[in-house]
Amino acid sequence: MPTYLPLDDPNDPRIAAYRDVREKDLVGREGRFIAEGETVLRVLAGQDRHRPLSVLIAAKRRDKLEPILSTLPDAVPVYLADQAVVDAVAGFPLHRGILALAERAPEPAADALLAGLQGRPALVMVLVGIANHDNMGGLFRNAAAFGADAVLLDPTCCDPLYRKAIRVSVGGVLRVPFARLEEGEDLVGLLDRRRLTSVALSPAGETPLHRLEPIPRAALLLGAEGPGLPEGLMARCRTVSIPMAAGFDSLNVAVTGGLALHHLRTAG
C-alpha cells in the first residue's frame, strides 16, 4: 500500500515537481514525466518499465482510485489535497484532479529494440517528423490497440512522454516500447538488417492498402501531415496508399496509421 499524505499548501516543497505543469512541459523534467488522469494512472501503476515516484490527487477522488493506488509500491507517496490546492499547484483548473510523477525508463538504441523482435512475426511503427503531440498520442494509442511490438522515432519527432501525448494516447505510450534513431542513422538499412519489410504510407503509394498481402515482419513508416515521408526514403520502401473520394488525398496521420496497423495486424 502507498503512503497517503495530506497536503494543504500549494507551495509545499514535496510537490515542487507538479508546480506550474504547463511551463515545465515546455522545458522538460530531467528524466521524469507527468501522467494525468485515471486511465493513464491505471496504466502507469500496471506497467514495470517506468517507475512511479509520487501521486497528487484531489482528496475527493481517493475512494474511487483506491483499487489503482493500492497496487503502487509502498514507497510511493500519494498526496491528498482539496481540488483548489491541486488547481493552484498545477497552475490551471485540473478537472480530473489526478497527476502522477514517474521516472523515465532508459531508452534503448533502435537496433537493440529491434533485436528483441528477431525470429518471430513482428509489427513495428516508424514515425518520421511527427512534431504534433496530439498526433503522437493518437499514433501510440493505435499502436497499443493493434498490438504493435515497438515504435521507432526519427530525431525530429516530438517527445512521446510529453504530458499531452501520454494523455491522448490513453496510456499507450507507457505500453509500447519505443526508441529514437540517432542523427544520420540509416533507417531503412536498419530495418533491412533486422529482416523487417519497410512499408511506406503515402497518398502516392503504388499499392492500395486493401490489396496489400500479409507481411509477417512489417515496419510501417508514417510521415508528418503535409510534407509526408521524404522521397529518398520512400524510394527504398514498398509504398502503399489509402484510396479516397475524388478531390481528397489525405487523412490525419493518426487515422491513417490506425487503418494501416489494423490491416497489417489482421490481413490473412
C-alpha positions in Angstrom: 0.0 0.0 0.0 1.3 3.5 -0.7 1.6 6.2 1.9 -1.2 8.8 2.0 -0.1 12.3 2.9 -2.5 15.2 3.4 -1.4 18.4 1.7 -2.8 21.9 2.2 -0.1 24.2 0.9 0.4 24.5 -2.9 3.9 25.8 -2.2 4.9 22.6 -0.2 8.4 21.7 -1.4 7.4 18.0 -1.5 5.3 18.6 -4.6 7.6 21.0 -6.4 7.7 18.8 -9.5 4.0 19.3 -10.0 4.0 23.1 -9.8 3.2 25.0 -12.9 2.7 21.9 -15.0 2.3 23.6 -18.4 5.5 25.6 -18.0 7.5 22.5 -17.1 6.0 20.7 -20.1 8.0 23.1 -22.2 11.3 23.0 -20.5 11.5 19.3 -19.6 11.7 17.4 -16.3 15.2 16.0 -16.2 14.4 12.3 -16.8 10.9 12.4 -15.3 7.4 12.9 -16.7 3.9 13.7 -15.6 0.9 11.3 -16.2 -2.6 12.8 -16.0 -6.0 11.2 -15.4 -7.4 8.0 -14.1 -6.9 5.8 -17.2 -3.2 6.8 -17.6 -2.6 6.3 -13.8 -4.0 2.8 -14.1 -1.6 2.0 -17.0 1.3 3.6 -15.1 0.5 1.5 -12.0 0.2 -1.7 -14.0 3.5 -1.5 -16.0 7.1 -2.1 -14.9 9.2 0.0 -17.3 8.7 3.5 -15.9 9.0 3.9 -12.1 6.2 5.8 -10.4 7.6 8.4 -7.9 4.6 10.0 -6.4 0.9 10.8 -7.0 -1.1 14.0 -6.4 -4.9 13.8 -6.3 -7.9 15.7 -5.2 -8.8 14.1 -1.9 -12.4 13.5 -3.0 -11.1 11.0 -5.6 -9.3 8.7 -3.1 -12.1 6.2 -2.7 -12.7 5.7 -6.4 -8.9 5.5 -7.1 -8.2 3.1 -4.2 -8.1 -0.1 -6.4 -5.4 1.6 -8.5 -3.5 3.3 -5.8 -3.3 0.1 -3.7 -1.2 -1.5 -6.5 1.5 1.1 -6.2 4.7 0.3 -4.3 4.8 1.1 -0.6 7.5 3.8 -1.1 5.3 5.9 -3.5 3.7 8.8 -1.6 0.1 9.8 -2.5 -0.6 13.4 -1.7 -4.2 14.3 -0.9 -5.3 17.9 -1.4 -8.5 19.9 -1.9 -9.4 20.5 -5.5 -8.5 24.2 -5.1 -5.0 23.3 -3.9 -4.5 20.8 -6.8 -5.5 23.6 -9.2 -3.1 26.1 -7.6 -0.3 23.6 -7.8 -0.9 22.8 -11.5 -1.4 26.4 -12.4 -4.8 25.8 -14.1 -8.1 24.1 -13.3 -7.3 20.4 -13.3 -10.7 18.9 -13.6 -9.5 15.3 -13.5 -7.7 16.1 -10.2 -5.2 13.4 -10.8 -1.4 13.7 -11.5 1.4 11.3 -11.1 5.2 11.8 -11.4 7.3 9.0 -12.8 10.9 8.3 -13.8 11.6 7.7 -17.5 13.0 4.3 -18.3 16.3 4.2 -20.0 15.7 4.4 -23.8 17.2 1.6 -25.8 19.1 2.1 -29.0 16.8 1.4 -32.0 18.9 -1.6 -33.1 18.7 -3.1 -29.6 14.9 -2.7 -29.5 14.5 -4.5 -32.9 17.0 -7.2 -31.9 14.4 -8.3 -29.3 11.9 -9.0 -32.0 14.1 -11.4 -34.0 12.9 -14.8 -35.0 9.1 -14.2 -34.9 6.4 -12.2 -36.6 6.6 -8.5 -35.7 4.9 -5.2 -36.4 6.8 -2.0 -35.9 5.6 1.5 -36.4 8.2 4.0 -37.6 7.5 7.8 -37.2 9.2 10.5 -39.3 8.8 14.1 -38.5 5.8 13.8 -36.1 6.1 17.1 -34.2 2.5 17.4 -33.0 1.8 15.9 -29.6 -1.9 15.1 -30.4 -0.8 13.1 -33.4 1.9 11.4 -31.4 -0.5 10.4 -28.7 -3.1 9.2 -31.3 -0.4 7.1 -33.1 0.7 5.4 -29.8 -2.9 4.8 -28.9 -3.3 3.0 -32.2 0.0 1.1 -31.8 -1.2 -0.2 -28.4 -4.7 -1.0 -29.7 -3.5 -3.0 -32.7 -0.6 -4.8 -30.9 2.4 -3.1 -32.4 5.6 -4.6 -30.9 7.6 -1.4 -31.0 7.8 2.2 -32.2 10.8 3.9 -33.8 11.1 7.7 -33.9 13.4 9.7 -36.1 15.4 12.5 -34.5 12.8 15.2 -35.5 9.9 13.6 -33.7 8.5 15.2 -30.5 8.7 13.5 -27.1 6.1 10.7 -26.7 6.4 11.2 -22.9 5.1 14.8 -23.1 2.1 15.1 -20.8 -0.4 15.8 -23.5 0.9 13.0 -25.7 0.6 10.5 -22.9 -3.0 11.7 -22.1 -4.1 11.5 -25.8 -2.6 8.0 -26.0 -4.7 6.9 -23.0 -1.5 5.4 -21.7 -0.5 3.7 -24.9 2.9 5.5 -24.7 3.6 3.6 -21.5 2.6 0.2 -23.0 4.5 0.2 -26.3 8.4 0.1 -26.2 10.0 2.9 -28.3 13.4 4.0 -29.3 14.8 7.1 -31.1 17.1 6.8 -34.1 20.4 8.6 -33.9 21.1 11.6 -36.2 22.2 10.2 -39.5 21.3 6.6 -38.7 20.2 4.6 -41.8 16.6 3.8 -41.1 15.9 1.5 -44.0 19.3 -0.2 -43.7 18.5 -0.9 -40.0 15.1 -2.4 -40.9 16.6 -4.5 -43.7 19.3 -5.8 -41.4 16.6 -6.8 -38.9 14.6 -8.6 -41.6 11.7 -6.2 -41.5 9.8 -5.2 -44.7 9.6 -1.4 -44.9 6.1 -0.3 -45.9 5.8 3.5 -46.5 2.3 5.0 -46.4 1.7 7.9 -48.8 -1.1 9.3 -51.0 1.2 8.5 -53.9 1.8 4.9 -52.8 1.8 2.2 -55.6 -0.3 -0.5 -53.8 -3.7 0.3 -52.4 -3.8 -0.8 -48.7 -6.7 -3.2 -49.2 -4.6 -5.1 -51.7 -1.5 -5.4 -49.5 -0.8 -9.1 -48.8 0.1 -10.3 -45.3 3.6 -9.3 -44.2 4.9 -11.4 -41.3 7.6 -8.9 -40.3 6.5 -5.4 -41.2 7.7 -1.9 -40.4 5.1 0.8 -41.2 6.6 4.2 -42.0 4.4 7.3 -41.4 5.4 10.9 -42.0 4.0 14.3 -40.8 0.9 15.7 -42.3 1.8 18.0 -45.2 5.4 17.1 -46.0 4.9 13.3 -45.6 7.8 11.0 -46.0 11.0 12.1 -47.8 11.1 10.9 -51.4 14.5 9.4 -50.9 13.2 7.3 -48.1 10.1 6.1 -50.0 12.3 5.1 -52.9 13.8 2.4 -50.7 10.5 1.1 -49.4 7.4 -0.6 -50.6 4.8 2.2 -51.0 1.2 1.9 -50.0 -1.8 4.3 -50.4 -5.3 4.5 -49.0 -7.8 5.2 -51.9 -10.2 8.1 -51.2 -13.0 10.0 -52.8 -12.2 12.3 -55.7 -10.7 15.6 -54.6 -9.4 14.3 -51.3 -6.0 12.8 -50.9 -5.1 12.6 -47.3 -6.2 11.8 -43.7 -5.0 12.8 -40.3 -1.8 10.8 -39.8 -3.2 9.1 -36.6 -6.3 7.9 -38.6 -4.1 6.7 -41.5 -1.8 4.9 -39.1 -4.7 3.2 -37.4 -6.1 1.9 -40.7 -2.7 0.6 -41.8 -1.9 -1.0 -38.5 -5.2 -2.8 -38.4 -4.7 -4.1 -41.9 -1.2 -5.3 -41.2 -2.2 -7.0 -38.0 -5.3 -8.7 -39.4 -4.6 -9.4 -43.1 -4.6 -13.1 -43.8 
